[in-house]
Amino acid sequence: MKFLQNSLISLLLLALTGCGFQLRGANALPAEMSRVHIQGNQSTELYQALRRALLMRNVAVVSTSTESTAQLILLEEDHGQRILSVTATDGPEEYEVFQTVTFSLSLNDTPSIESQRLTLTRDYTFDKDDILGKRHEFESLRSALAVEMAQAILRRARYAQ
């Protein structure tokens, strides 16, 4: 019985490799993105998330555009929260956390992605009896949005020509 199970598993793995199945890993970026200069406010969570994501893909993040093969420009960034719904007593009941960025990408001094605007949102409920916990939830959502935004930018850069 054990031999049959092992044989079946081996056969299944062999079939998966034969069909081109590959575990999802970090998306490969164009070769022109081997040395990237990120132009933007270095103290923002999005900038730091982009930097980490590039470094995880073995891309060199350089400090000046003269030493880069690609330039990622964060033209405009905005984040915050807004009220989605209110209680019967006019208190906030639900908030929406948002992150918006306008960016462009140049590969070898040639515009590859013209100015593009991306917006991501998440919502959470508010509890006036747990203000500190909800503040922590807001901060966690904002950090997660920055990481998701960095991944979205790099997915678009993957197909840049």
Secondary structure, DSSP 8 states (H G I E B T S, - for coil): -HHHHHHHHHHHHHHHHHTT-----S----GGGSEEEEES-TTSHHHHHHHHHHHHTT-EEESSGGG-SEEEEEEEEEEEEEEEEE-TTS-EEEEEEEEEEEEEEEETTEEEEEEEEEEEEEEEE--TT-HHHHHHHHHHHHHHHHHHHHHHHHHHHHT--
